[in-house]
Amino acid sequence: MKRRKFSREFKIEAVKLVRERGVSVAQAGRDLDVHENVLRKWVKEFGSDPVQAFPGHGQMKPEQQEIERLRREV
């Protein structure tokens, strides 16, 4: 089974459904055909840093890039 990919816009709309409209994570997950644990992760990620959330296309956040650079040095 191939792993599904979701756009940044889709993830943001899914998070808004839960946070702004008050739909439960379980119900939103069923409606969107996304596992509720994945949706919870999106809500948490968006809540911690909305601007940097869901960079897409394998782009890492700056702090993740720094951690990766330091790992390579060691």
PDB file of N, H, CA, C and O in Angstrom:
ATOM      1  N   MET A   1       0.842  -1.186   0.000  1.00  0.00           N
ATOM      2  CA  MET A   1       0.000   0.000   0.000  1.00  0.00           C
ATOM      3  C   MET A   1       0.883   1.243   0.000  1.00  0.00           C
ATOM      4  O   MET A   1       1.823   1.357   0.786  1.00  0.00           O
ATOM      5  N   LYS A   2       0.565   2.157  -0.884  1.00  0.00           N
ATOM      6  H   LYS A   2      -0.198   2.064  -1.523  1.00  0.00           H
ATOM      7  CA  LYS A   2       1.361   3.374  -1.015  1.00  0.00           C
ATOM      8  C   LYS A   2       0.964   4.387   0.065  1.00  0.00           C
ATOM      9  O   LYS A   2      -0.216   4.532   0.386  1.00  0.00           O
ATOM     10  N   ARG A   3       1.932   5.064   0.603  1.00  0.00           N
ATOM     11  H   ARG A   3       2.890   4.946   0.342  1.00  0.00           H
ATOM     12  CA  ARG A   3       1.690   6.082   1.619  1.00  0.00           C
ATOM     13  C   ARG A   3       1.023   7.297   0.969  1.00  0.00           C
ATOM     14  O   ARG A   3       1.458   7.773  -0.080  1.00  0.00           O
ATOM     15  N   ARG A   4      -0.027   7.783   1.604  1.00  0.00           N
ATOM     16  H   ARG A   4      -0.380   7.396   2.456  1.00  0.00           H
ATOM     17  CA  ARG A   4      -0.730   8.940   1.060  1.00  0.00           C
ATOM     18  C   ARG A   4      -0.030  10.220   1.476  1.00  0.00           C
ATOM     19  O   ARG A   4       0.572  10.295   2.547  1.00  0.00           O
ATOM     20  N   LYS A   5      -0.116  11.231   0.611  1.00  0.00           N
ATOM     21  H   LYS A   5      -0.605  11.170  -0.259  1.00  0.00           H
ATOM     22  CA  LYS A   5       0.467  12.535   0.903  1.00  0.00           C
ATOM     23  C   LYS A   5      -0.661  13.561   0.890  1.00  0.00           C
ATOM     24  O   LYS A   5      -1.551  13.520   0.040  1.00  0.00           O
ATOM     25  N   PHE A   6      -0.605  14.475   1.845  1.00  0.00           N
ATOM     26  H   PHE A   6       0.117  14.508   2.536  1.00  0.00           H
ATOM     27  CA  PHE A   6      -1.619  15.507   1.950  1.00  0.00           C
ATOM     28  C   PHE A   6      -0.960  16.869   1.817  1.00  0.00           C
ATOM     29  O   PHE A   6       0.135  17.098   2.330  1.00  0.00           O
ATOM     30  N   SER A   7      -1.637  17.763   1.125  1.00  0.00           N
ATOM     31  H   SER A   7      -2.527  17.578   0.708  1.00  0.00           H
ATOM     32  CA  SER A   7      -1.092  19.103   0.935  1.00  0.00           C
ATOM     33  C   SER A   7      -1.139  19.882   2.245  1.00  0.00           C
ATOM     34  O   SER A   7      -1.880  19.541   3.167  1.00  0.00           O
ATOM     35  N   ARG A   8      -0.336  20.926   2.302  1.00  0.00           N
ATOM     36  H   ARG A   8       0.266  21.203   1.553  1.00  0.00           H
ATOM     37  CA  ARG A   8      -0.327  21.799   3.470  1.00  0.00           C
ATOM     38  C   ARG A   8      -1.713  22.401   3.683  1.00  0.00           C
ATOM     39  O   ARG A   8      -2.181  22.506   4.817  1.00  0.00           O
ATOM     40  N   GLU A   9      -2.364  22.794   2.594  1.00  0.00           N
ATOM     41  H   GLU A   9      -1.983  22.709   1.673  1.00  0.00           H
ATOM     42  CA  GLU A   9      -3.691  23.398   2.673  1.00  0.00           C
ATOM     43  C   GLU A   9      -4.707  22.421   3.264  1.00  0.00           C
ATOM     44  O   GLU A   9      -5.540  22.806   4.085  1.00  0.00           O
ATOM     45  N   PHE A  10      -4.635  21.161   2.846  1.00  0.00           N
ATOM     46  H   PHE A  10      -3.958  20.849   2.180  1.00  0.00           H
ATOM     47  CA  PHE A  10      -5.546  20.146   3.375  1.00  0.00           C
ATOM     48  C   PHE A  10      -5.347  19.994   4.876  1.00  0.00           C
ATOM     49  O   PHE A  10      -6.317  19.942   5.632  1.00  0.00           O
ATOM     50  N   LYS A  11      -4.096  19.923   5.309  1.00  0.00           N
ATOM     51  H   LYS A  11      -3.307  19.966   4.695  1.00  0.00           H
ATOM     52  CA  LYS A  11      -3.798  19.749   6.730  1.00  0.00           C
ATOM     53  C   LYS A  11      -4.302  20.940   7.541  1.00  0.00           C
ATOM     54  O   LYS A  11      -4.880  20.763   8.614  1.00  0.00           O
ATOM     55  N   ILE A  12      -4.087  22.140   7.035  1.00  0.00           N
ATOM     56  H   ILE A  12      -3.619  22.284   6.163  1.00  0.00           H
ATOM     57  CA  ILE A  12      -4.538  23.341   7.754  1.00  0.00           C
ATOM     58  C   ILE A  12      -6.061  23.349   7.862  1.00  0.00           C
ATOM     59  O   ILE A  12      -6.603  23.668   8.919  1.00  0.00           O
ATOM     60  N   GLU A  13      -6.745  23.005   6.792  1.00  0.00           N
ATOM     61  H   GLU A  13      -6.304  22.745   5.933  1.00  0.00           H
ATOM     62  CA  GLU A  13      -8.214  22.963   6.836  1.00  0.00           C
ATOM     63  C   GLU A  13      -8.701  21.886   7.804  1.00  0.00           C
ATOM     64  O   GLU A  13      -9.697  22.083   8.500  1.00  0.00           O
ATOM     65  N   ALA A  14      -8.008  20.755   7.850  1.00  0.00           N
ATOM     66  H   ALA A  14      -7.199  20.595   7.284  1.00  0.00           H
ATOM     67  CA  ALA A  14      -8.373  19.690   8.783  1.00  0.00           C
ATOM     68  C   ALA A  14      -8.199  20.164  10.229  1.00  0.00           C
ATOM     69  O   ALA A  14      -9.044  19.895  11.082  1.00  0.00           O
ATOM     70  N   VAL A  15      -7.106  20.866  10.495  1.00  0.00           N
ATOM     71  H   VAL A  15      -6.420  21.085   9.802  1.00  0.00           H
ATOM     72  CA  VAL A  15      -6.852  21.397  11.834  1.00  0.00           C
ATOM     73  C   VAL A  15      -7.913  22.436  12.197  1.00  0.00           C
ATOM     74  O   VAL A  15      -8.398  22.450  13.328  1.00  0.00           O
ATOM     75  N   LYS A  16      -8.273  23.295  11.262  1.00  0.00           N
ATOM     76  H   LYS A  16      -7.879  23.283  10.343  1.00  0.00           H
ATOM     77  CA  LYS A  16      -9.298  24.309  11.519  1.00  0.00           C
ATOM     78  C   LYS A  16     -10.642  23.666  11.834  1.00  0.00           C
ATOM     79  O   LYS A  16     -11.398  24.159  12.671  1.00  0.00           O
ATOM     80  N   LEU A  17     -10.929  22.570  11.161  1.00  0.00           N
ATOM     81  H   LEU A  17     -10.315  22.169  10.481  1.00  0.00           H
ATOM     82  CA  LEU A  17     -12.173  21.849  11.413  1.00  0.00           C
ATOM     83  C   LEU A  17     -12.261  21.454  12.888  1.00  0.00           C
ATOM     84  O   LEU A  17     -13.321  21.554  13.505  1.00  0.00           O
ATOM     85  N   VAL A  18     -11.148  21.010  13.438  1.00  0.00           N
ATOM     86  H   VAL A  18     -10.286  20.928  12.937  1.00  0.00           H
ATOM     87  CA  VAL A  18     -11.112  20.579  14.840  1.00  0.00           C
ATOM     88  C   VAL A  18     -11.052  21.775  15.783  1.00  0.00           C
ATOM     89  O   VAL A  18     -11.818  21.843  16.744  1.00  0.00           O
ATOM     90  N   ARG A  19     -10.157  22.711  15.521  1.00  0.00           N
ATOM     91  H   ARG A  19      -9.535  22.656  14.740  1.00  0.00           H
ATOM     92  CA  ARG A  19      -9.917  23.799  16.474  1.00  0.00           C
ATOM     93  C   ARG A  19     -10.958  24.909  16.417  1.00  0.00           C
ATOM     94  O   ARG A  19     -11.351  25.433  17.459  1.00  0.00           O
ATOM     95  N   GLU A  20     -11.406  25.271  15.240  1.00  0.00           N
ATOM     96  H   GLU A  20     -11.087  24.845  14.394  1.00  0.00           H
ATOM     97  CA  GLU A  20     -12.305  26.414  15.114  1.00  0.00           C
ATOM     98  C   GLU A  20     -13.779  26.016  15.063  1.00  0.00           C
ATOM     99  O   GLU A  20     -14.637  26.737  15.573  1.00  0.00           O
ATOM    100  N   ARG A  21     -14.066  24.890  14.458  1.00  0.00           N
ATOM    101  H   ARG A  21     -13.369  24.305  14.044  1.00  0.00           H
ATOM    102  CA  ARG A  21     -15.463  24.481  14.331  1.00  0.00           C
ATOM    103  C   ARG A  21     -15.908  23.551  15.446  1.00  0.00           C
ATOM    104  O   ARG A  21     -17.101  23.287  15.600  1.00  0.00           O
ATOM    105  N   GLY A  22     -14.951  23.051  16.227  1.00  0.00           N
ATOM    106  H   GLY A  22     -13.982  23.266  16.102  1.00  0.00           H
ATOM    107  CA  GLY A  22     -15.298  22.205  17.368  1.00  0.00           C
ATOM    108  C   GLY A  22     -15.668  20.775  17.026  1.00  0.00           C
ATOM    109  O   GLY A  22     -16.274  20.083  17.844  1.00  0.00           O
ATOM    110  N   VAL A  23     -15.316  20.321  15.837  1.00  0.00           N
ATOM    111  H   VAL A  23     -14.824  20.884  15.173  1.00  0.00           H
ATOM    112  CA  VAL A  23     -15.558  18.931  15.455  1.00  0.00           C
ATOM    113  C   VAL A  23     -14.547  18.064  16.194  1.00  0.00           C
ATOM    114  O   VAL A  23     -13.374  18.422  16.290  1.00  0.00           O
ATOM    115  N   SER A  24     -14.993  16.932  16.711  1.00  0.00           N
ATOM    116  H   SER A  24     -15.946  16.640  16.633  1.00  0.00           H
ATOM    117  CA  SER A  24     -14.067  16.050  17.431  1.00  0.00           C
ATOM    118  C   SER A  24     -13.026  15.496  16.462  1.00  0.00           C
ATOM    119  O   SER A  24     -13.274  15.376  15.263  1.00  0.00           O
ATOM    120  N   VAL A  25     -11.872  15.165  17.001  1.00  0.00           N
ATOM    121  H   VAL A  25     -11.671  15.263  17.976  1.00  0.00           H
ATOM    122  CA  VAL A  25     -10.798  14.604  16.174  1.00  0.00           C
ATOM    123  C   VAL A  25     -11.267  13.299  15.546  1.00  0.00           C
ATOM    124  O   VAL A  25     -11.000  13.040  14.373  1.00  0.00           O
ATOM    125  N   ALA A  26     -11.957  12.487  16.318  1.00  0.00           N
ATOM    126  H   ALA A  26     -12.174  12.698  17.271  1.00  0.00           H
ATOM    127  CA  ALA A  26     -12.437  11.204  15.799  1.00  0.00           C
ATOM    128  C   ALA A  26     -13.402  11.410  14.626  1.00  0.00           C
ATOM    129  O   ALA A  26     -13.286  10.740  13.599  1.00  0.00           O
ATOM    130  N   GLN A  27     -14.356  12.341  14.782  1.00  0.00           N
ATOM    131  H   GLN A  27     -14.450  12.884  15.616  1.00  0.00           H
ATOM    132  CA  GLN A  27     -15.324  12.579  13.719  1.00  0.00           C
ATOM    133  C   GLN A  27     -14.662  13.186  12.486  1.00  0.00           C
ATOM    134  O   GLN A  27     -14.942  12.774  11.360  1.00  0.00           O
ATOM    135  N   ALA A  28     -13.790  14.161  12.697  1.00  0.00           N
ATOM    136  H   ALA A  28     -13.563  14.496  13.612  1.00  0.00           H
ATOM    137  CA  ALA A  28     -13.086  14.785  11.572  1.00  0.00           C
ATOM    138  C   ALA A  28     -12.244  13.749  10.832  1.00  0.00           C
ATOM    139  O   ALA A  28     -12.197  13.744   9.602  1.00  0.00           O
ATOM    140  N   GLY A  29     -11.584  12.877  11.582  1.00  0.00           N
ATOM    141  H   GLY A  29     -11.622  12.881  12.581  1.00  0.00           H
ATOM    142  CA  GLY A  29     -10.794  11.824  10.960  1.00  0.00           C
ATOM    143  C   GLY A  29     -11.638  10.912  10.084  1.00  0.00           C
ATOM    144  O   GLY A  29     -11.241  10.557   8.974  1.00  0.00           O
ATOM    145  N   ARG A  30     -12.806  10.537  10.592  1.00  0.00           N
ATOM    146  H   ARG A  30     -13.129  10.825  11.494  1.00  0.00           H
ATOM    147  CA  ARG A  30     -13.715   9.687   9.793  1.00  0.00           C
ATOM    148  C   ARG A  30     -14.187  10.430   8.546  1.00  0.00           C
ATOM    149  O   ARG A  30     -14.205   9.871   7.450  1.00  0.00           O
ATOM    150  N   ASP A  31     -14.567  11.689   8.723  1.00  0.00           N
ATOM    151  H   ASP A  31     -14.552  12.143   9.614  1.00  0.00           H
ATOM    152  CA  ASP A  31     -15.071  12.474   7.596  1.00  0.00           C
ATOM    153  C   ASP A  31     -14.018  12.676   6.506  1.00  0.00           C
ATOM    154  O   ASP A  31     -14.327  12.656   5.315  1.00  0.00           O
ATOM    155  N   LEU A  32     -12.782  12.867   6.931  1.00  0.00           N
ATOM    156  H   LEU A  32     -12.531  12.883   7.898  1.00  0.00           H
ATOM    157  CA  LEU A  32     -11.696  13.156   5.983  1.00  0.00           C
ATOM    158  C   LEU A  32     -10.924  11.910   5.551  1.00  0.00           C
ATOM    159  O   LEU A  32     -10.035  11.989   4.703  1.00  0.00           O
ATOM    160  N   ASP A  33     -11.264  10.763   6.134  1.00  0.00           N
ATOM    161  H   ASP A  33     -11.987  10.698   6.823  1.00  0.00           H
ATOM    162  CA  ASP A  33     -10.557   9.505   5.871  1.00  0.00           C
ATOM    163  C   ASP A  33      -9.074   9.618   6.231  1.00  0.00           C
ATOM    164  O   ASP A  33      -8.188   9.231   5.470  1.00  0.00           O
ATOM    165  N   VAL A  34      -8.846  10.174   7.440  1.00  0.00           N
ATOM    166  H   VAL A  34      -9.566  10.488   8.058  1.00  0.00           H
ATOM    167  CA  VAL A  34      -7.493  10.297   7.988  1.00  0.00           C
ATOM    168  C   VAL A  34      -7.535   9.685   9.382  1.00  0.00           C
ATOM    169  O   VAL A  34      -8.458   9.956  10.150  1.00  0.00           O
ATOM    170  N   HIS A  35      -6.554   8.869   9.714  1.00  0.00           N
ATOM    171  H   HIS A  35      -5.804   8.648   9.090  1.00  0.00           H
ATOM    172  CA  HIS A  35      -6.527   8.261  11.042  1.00  0.00           C
ATOM    173  C   HIS A  35      -6.481   9.354  12.104  1.00  0.00           C
ATOM    174  O   HIS A  35      -5.774  10.349  11.947  1.00  0.00           O
ATOM    175  N   GLU A  36      -7.235   9.168  13.184  1.00  0.00           N
ATOM    176  H   GLU A  36      -7.809   8.360  13.312  1.00  0.00           H
ATOM    177  CA  GLU A  36      -7.319  10.225  14.188  1.00  0.00           C
ATOM    178  C   GLU A  36      -5.979  10.534  14.840  1.00  0.00           C
ATOM    179  O   GLU A  36      -5.753  11.672  15.252  1.00  0.00           O
ATOM    180  N   ASN A  37      -5.083   9.555  14.946  1.00  0.00           N
ATOM    181  H   ASN A  37      -5.267   8.631  14.611  1.00  0.00           H
ATOM    182  CA  ASN A  37      -3.757   9.842  15.505  1.00  0.00           C
ATOM    183  C   ASN A  37      -2.963  10.781  14.605  1.00  0.00           C
ATOM    184  O   ASN A  37      -2.224  11.637  15.091  1.00  0.00           O
ATOM    185  N   VAL A  38      -3.116  10.622  13.308  1.00  0.00           N
ATOM    186  H   VAL A  38      -3.717   9.927  12.913  1.00  0.00           H
ATOM    187  CA  VAL A  38      -2.443  11.512  12.358  1.00  0.00           C
ATOM    188  C   VAL A  38      -3.007  12.923  12.500  1.00  0.00           C
ATOM    189  O   VAL A  38      -2.261  13.901  12.514  1.00  0.00           O
ATOM    190  N   LEU A  39      -4.320  13.015  12.604  1.00  0.00           N
ATOM    191  H   LEU A  39      -4.926  12.219  12.593  1.00  0.00           H
ATOM    192  CA  LEU A  39      -4.968  14.310  12.753  1.00  0.00           C
ATOM    193  C   LEU A  39      -4.557  14.986  14.063  1.00  0.00           C
ATOM    194  O   LEU A  39      -4.341  16.197  14.096  1.00  0.00           O
ATOM    195  N   ARG A  40      -4.450  14.209  15.136  1.00  0.00           N
ATOM    196  H   ARG A  40      -4.626  13.225  15.109  1.00  0.00           H
ATOM    197  CA  ARG A  40      -3.980  14.769  16.419  1.00  0.00           C
ATOM    198  C   ARG A  40      -2.558  15.326  16.280  1.00  0.00           C
ATOM    199  O   ARG A  40      -2.239  16.379  16.832  1.00  0.00           O
ATOM    200  N   LYS A  41      -1.717  14.614  15.542  1.00  0.00           N
ATOM    201  H   LYS A  41      -1.976  13.759  15.093  1.00  0.00           H
ATOM    202  CA  LYS A  41      -0.344  15.072  15.315  1.00  0.00           C
ATOM    203  C   LYS A  41      -0.348  16.399  14.554  1.00  0.00           C
ATOM    204  O   LYS A  41       0.421  17.304  14.878  1.00  0.00           O
ATOM    205  N   TRP A  42      -1.210  16.512  13.544  1.00  0.00           N
ATOM    206  H   TRP A  42      -1.834  15.776  13.281  1.00  0.00           H
ATOM    207  CA  TRP A  42      -1.307  17.752  12.779  1.00  0.00           C
ATOM    208  C   TRP A  42      -1.752  18.907  13.667  1.00  0.00           C
ATOM    209  O   TRP A  42      -1.207  20.008  13.579  1.00  0.00           O
ATOM    210  N   VAL A  43      -2.749  18.656  14.528  1.00  0.00           N
ATOM    211  H   VAL A  43      -3.191  17.762  14.600  1.00  0.00           H
ATOM    212  CA  VAL A  43      -3.247  19.696  15.433  1.00  0.00           C
ATOM    213  C   VAL A  43      -2.131  20.151  16.366  1.00  0.00           C
ATOM    214  O   VAL A  43      -1.953  21.346  16.600  1.00  0.00           O
ATOM    215  N   LYS A  44      -1.387  19.196  16.893  1.00  0.00           N
ATOM    216  H   LYS A  44      -1.531  18.224  16.704  1.00  0.00           H
ATOM    217  CA  LYS A  44      -0.285  19.521  17.810  1.00  0.00           C
ATOM    218  C   LYS A  44       0.808  20.307  17.092  1.00  0.00           C
ATOM    219  O   LYS A  44       1.302  21.306  17.615  1.00  0.00           O
ATOM    220  N   GLU A  45       1.184  19.863  15.905  1.00  0.00           N
ATOM    221  H   GLU A  45       0.783  19.052  15.479  1.00  0.00           H
ATOM    222  CA  GLU A  45       2.234  20.528  15.137  1.00  0.00           C
ATOM    223  C   GLU A  45       1.828  21.952  14.761  1.00  0.00           C
ATOM    224  O   GLU A  45       2.630  22.880  14.857  1.00  0.00           O
ATOM    225  N   PHE A  46       0.592  22.111  14.338  1.00  0.00           N
ATOM    226  H   PHE A  46      -0.060  21.357  14.260  1.00  0.00           H
ATOM    227  CA  PHE A  46       0.108  23.434  13.961  1.00  0.00           C
ATOM    228  C   PHE A  46       0.012  24.347  15.183  1.00  0.00           C
ATOM    229  O   PHE A  46       0.289  25.543  15.092  1.00  0.00           O
ATOM    230  N   GLY A  47      -0.374  23.787  16.309  1.00  0.00           N
ATOM    231  H   GLY A  47      -0.599  22.815  16.383  1.00  0.00           H
ATOM    232  CA  GLY A  47      -0.493  24.570  17.539  1.00  0.00           C
ATOM    233  C   GLY A  47       0.836  25.071  18.054  1.00  0.00           C
ATOM    234  O   GLY A  47       0.905  26.158  18.629  1.00  0.00           O
ATOM    235  N   SER A  48       1.894  24.301  17.860  1.00  0.00           N
ATOM    236  H   SER A  48       1.837  23.418  17.393  1.00  0.00           H
ATOM    237  CA  SER A  48       3.202  24.701  18.371  1.00  0.00           C
ATOM    238  C   SER A  48       3.878  25.754  17.508  1.00  0.00           C
ATOM    239  O   SER A  48       4.609  26.595  18.031  1.00  0.00           O
ATOM    240  N   ASP A  49       3.651  25.730  16.196  1.00  0.00           N
ATOM    241  H   ASP A  49       3.057  25.047  15.771  1.00  0.00           H
ATOM    242  CA  ASP A  49       4.279  26.710  15.307  1.00  0.00           C
ATOM    243  C   ASP A  49       3.514  26.773  13.984  1.00  0.00           C
ATOM    244  O   ASP A  49       3.890  26.104  13.021  1.00  0.00           O
ATOM    245  N   PRO A  50       2.433  27.579  13.928  1.00  0.00           N
ATOM    246  CA  PRO A  50       1.598  27.613  12.720  1.00  0.00           C
ATOM    247  C   PRO A  50       2.334  28.036  11.449  1.00  0.00           C
ATOM    248  O   PRO A  50       2.001  27.566  10.361  1.00  0.00           O
ATOM    249  N   VAL A  51       3.316  28.905  11.568  1.00  0.00           N
ATOM    250  H   VAL A  51       3.587  29.287  12.451  1.00  0.00           H
ATOM    251  CA  VAL A  51       4.022  29.396  10.379  1.00  0.00           C
ATOM    252  C   VAL A  51       4.906  28.304   9.784  1.00  0.00           C
ATOM    253  O   VAL A  51       4.954  28.140   8.565  1.00  0.00           O
ATOM    254  N   GLN A  52       5.601  27.563  10.632  1.00  0.00           N
ATOM    255  H   GLN A  52       5.563  27.696  11.622  1.00  0.00           H
ATOM    256  CA  GLN A  52       6.532  26.538  10.162  1.00  0.00           C
ATOM    257  C   GLN A  52       5.884  25.160  10.003  1.00  0.00           C
ATOM    258  O   GLN A  52       6.530  24.229   9.522  1.00  0.00           O
ATOM    259  N   ALA A  53       4.625  25.021  10.397  1.00  0.00           N
ATOM    260  H   ALA A  53       4.100  25.778  10.788  1.00  0.00           H
ATOM    261  CA  ALA A  53       3.972  23.716  10.331  1.00  0.00           C
ATOM    262  C   ALA A  53       3.797  23.261   8.885  1.00  0.00           C
ATOM    263  O   ALA A  53       3.496  24.057   7.996  1.00  0.00           O
ATOM    264  N   PHE A  54       3.990  21.980   8.677  1.00  0.00           N
ATOM    265  H   PHE A  54       4.235  21.333   9.399  1.00  0.00           H
ATOM    266  CA  PHE A  54       3.769  21.335   7.379  1.00  0.00           C
ATOM    267  C   PHE A  54       4.586  21.978   6.255  1.00  0.00           C
ATOM    268  O   PHE A  54       4.010  22.494   5.297  1.00  0.00           O
ATOM    269  N   PRO A  55       5.913  21.956   6.358  1.00  0.00           N
ATOM    270  CA  PRO A  55       6.733  22.590   5.326  1.00  0.00           C
ATOM    271  C   PRO A  55       6.603  21.929   3.958  1.00  0.00           C
ATOM    272  O   PRO A  55       6.722  22.602   2.935  1.00  0.00           O
ATOM    273  N   GLY A  56       6.364  20.641   3.926  1.00  0.00           N
ATOM    274  H   GLY A  56       6.267  20.094   4.757  1.00  0.00           H
ATOM    275  CA  GLY A  56       6.120  19.943   2.652  1.00  0.00           C
ATOM    276  C   GLY A  56       7.370  19.652   1.856  1.00  0.00           C
ATOM    277  O   GLY A  56       8.419  20.262   2.062  1.00  0.00           O
ATOM    278  N   HIS A  57       7.240  18.723   0.956  1.00  0.00           N
ATOM    279  H   HIS A  57       6.388  18.228   0.788  1.00  0.00           H
ATOM    280  CA  HIS A  57       8.300  18.312   0.027  1.00  0.00           C
ATOM    281  C   HIS A  57       9.607  17.977   0.737  1.00  0.00           C
ATOM    282  O   HIS A  57      10.686  18.244   0.208  1.00  0.00           O
ATOM    283  N   GLY A  58       9.518  17.402   1.917  1.00  0.00           N
ATOM    284  H   GLY A  58       8.642  17.185   2.347  1.00  0.00           H
ATOM    285  CA  GLY A  58      10.710  16.959   2.628  1.00  0.00           C
ATOM    286  C   GLY A  58      11.562  18.072   3.193  1.00  0.00           C
ATOM    287  O   GLY A  58      12.702  17.833   3.592  1.00  0.00           O
ATOM    288  N   GLN A  59      11.039  19.280   3.237  1.00  0.00           N
ATOM    289  H   GLN A  59      10.113  19.474   2.913  1.00  0.00           H
ATOM    290  CA  GLN A  59      11.801  20.388   3.784  1.00  0.00           C
ATOM    291  C   GLN A  59      11.751  20.325   5.301  1.00  0.00           C
ATOM    292  O   GLN A  59      10.689  20.158   5.900  1.00  0.00           O
ATOM    293  N   MET A  60      12.914  20.462   5.903  1.00  0.00           N
ATOM    294  H   MET A  60      13.777  20.599   5.416  1.00  0.00           H
ATOM    295  CA  MET A  60      12.979  20.424   7.349  1.00  0.00           C
ATOM    296  C   MET A  60      12.908  21.832   7.925  1.00  0.00           C
ATOM    297  O   MET A  60      13.293  22.810   7.285  1.00  0.00           O
ATOM    298  N   LYS A  61      12.408  21.901   9.145  1.00  0.00           N
ATOM    299  H   LYS A  61      12.096  21.106   9.666  1.00  0.00           H
ATOM    300  CA  LYS A  61      12.420  23.168   9.864  1.00  0.00           C
ATOM    301  C   LYS A  61      13.875  23.529  10.125  1.00  0.00           C
ATOM    302  O   LYS A  61      14.725  22.639  10.157  1.00  0.00           O
ATOM    303  N   PRO A  62      14.187  24.809  10.313  1.00  0.00           N
ATOM    304  CA  PRO A  62      15.582  25.212  10.535  1.00  0.00           C
ATOM    305  C   PRO A  62      16.246  24.474  11.694  1.00  0.00           C
ATOM    306  O   PRO A  62      17.409  24.082  11.593  1.00  0.00           O
ATOM    307  N   GLU A  63      15.516  24.281  12.796  1.00  0.00           N
ATOM    308  H   GLU A  63      14.572  24.600  12.878  1.00  0.00           H
ATOM    309  CA  GLU A  63      16.125  23.577  13.928  1.00  0.00           C
ATOM    310  C   GLU A  63      16.379  22.106  13.598  1.00  0.00           C
ATOM    311  O   GLU A  63      17.333  21.516  14.104  1.00  0.00           O
ATOM    312  N   GLN A  64      15.532  21.509  12.750  1.00  0.00           N
ATOM    313  H   GLN A  64      14.757  21.989  12.339  1.00  0.00           H
ATOM    314  CA  GLN A  64      15.770  20.136  12.334  1.00  0.00           C
ATOM    315  C   GLN A  64      17.000  20.054  11.426  1.00  0.00           C
ATOM    316  O   GLN A  64      17.766  19.093  11.502  1.00  0.00           O
ATOM    317  N   GLN A  65      17.185  21.054  10.575  1.00  0.00           N
ATOM    318  H   GLN A  65      16.562  21.834  10.514  1.00  0.00           H
ATOM    319  CA  GLN A  65      18.365  21.091   9.713  1.00  0.00           C
ATOM    320  C   GLN A  65      19.637  21.184  10.545  1.00  0.00           C
ATOM    321  O   GLN A  65      20.631  20.524  10.242  1.00  0.00           O
ATOM    322  N   GLU A  66      19.608  22.000  11.589  1.00  0.00           N
ATOM    323  H   GLU A  66      18.800  22.536  11.835  1.00  0.00           H
ATOM    324  CA  GLU A  66      20.775  22.160  12.461  1.00  0.00           C
ATOM    325  C   GLU A  66      21.090  20.855  13.182  1.00  0.00           C
ATOM    326  O   GLU A  66      22.254  20.470  13.286  1.00  0.00           O
ATOM    327  N   ILE A  67      20.072  20.179  13.674  1.00  0.00           N
ATOM    328  H   ILE A  67      19.126  20.492  13.589  1.00  0.00           H
ATOM    329  CA  ILE A  67      20.276  18.893  14.356  1.00  0.00           C
ATOM    330  C   ILE A  67      20.875  17.886  13.384  1.00  0.00           C
ATOM    331  O   ILE A  67      21.798  17.155  13.743  1.00  0.00           O
ATOM    332  N   GLU A  68      20.362  17.841  12.162  1.00  0.00           N
ATOM    333  H   GLU A  68      19.612  18.435  11.870  1.00  0.00           H
ATOM    334  CA  GLU A  68      20.886  16.920  11.160  1.00  0.00           C
ATOM    335  C   GLU A  68      22.337  17.244  10.813  1.00  0.00           C
ATOM    336  O   GLU A  68      23.159  16.339  10.661  1.00  0.00           O
ATOM    337  N   ARG A  69      22.652  18.534  10.688  1.00  0.00           N
ATOM    338  H   ARG A  69      21.985  19.269  10.811  1.00  0.00           H
ATOM    339  CA  ARG A  69      24.023  18.944  10.395  1.00  0.00           C
ATOM    340  C   ARG A  69      24.963  18.505  11.518  1.00  0.00           C
ATOM    341  O   ARG A  69      26.056  18.005  11.251  1.00  0.00           O
ATOM    342  N   LEU A  70      24.549  18.689  12.762  1.00  0.00           N
ATOM    343  H   LEU A  70      23.661  19.096  12.979  1.00  0.00           H
ATOM    344  CA  LEU A  70      25.385  18.293  13.888  1.00  0.00           C
ATOM    345  C   LEU A  70      25.563  16.767  13.948  1.00  0.00           C
ATOM    346  O   LEU A  70      26.637  16.281  14.301  1.00  0.00           O
ATOM    347  N   ARG A  71      24.516  16.022  13.604  1.00  0.00           N
ATOM    348  H   ARG A  71      23.644  16.417  13.317  1.00  0.00           H
ATOM    349  CA  ARG A  71      24.640  14.558  13.578  1.00  0.00           C
ATOM    350  C   ARG A  71      25.679  14.117  12.562  1.00  0.00           C
ATOM    351  O   ARG A  71      26.464  13.203  12.814  1.00  0.00           O
ATOM    352  N   ARG A  72      25.673  14.785  11.394  1.00  0.00           N
ATOM    353  H   ARG A  72      25.035  15.527  11.189  1.00  0.00           H
ATOM    354  CA  ARG A  72      26.642  14.411  10.366  1.00  0.00           C
ATOM    355  C   ARG A  72      28.067  14.707  10.806  1.00  0.00           C
ATOM    356  O   ARG A  72      28.991  13.962  10.482  1.00  0.00           O
ATOM    357  N   GLU A  73      28.242  15.807  11.552  1.00  0.00           N
ATOM    358  H   GLU A  73      27.491  16.412  11.815  1.00  0.00           H
ATOM    359  CA  GLU A  73      29.584  16.165  12.033  1.00  0.00           C
ATOM    360  C   GLU A  73      30.118  15.133  13.017  1.00  0.00           C
ATOM    361  O   GLU A  73      31.311  14.833  13.030  1.00  0.00           O
ATOM    362  N   VAL A  74      29.230  14.598  13.835  1.00  0.00           N
ATOM    363  H   VAL A  74      28.260  14.843  13.824  1.00  0.00           H
ATOM    364  CA  VAL A  74      29.642  13.623  14.851  1.00  0.00           C
ATOM    365  C   VAL A  74      29.788  12.300  14.181  1.00  0.00           C
ATOM    366  O   VAL A  74      30.129  11.313  14.831  1.00  0.00           O
TER     367      VAL A  74
END
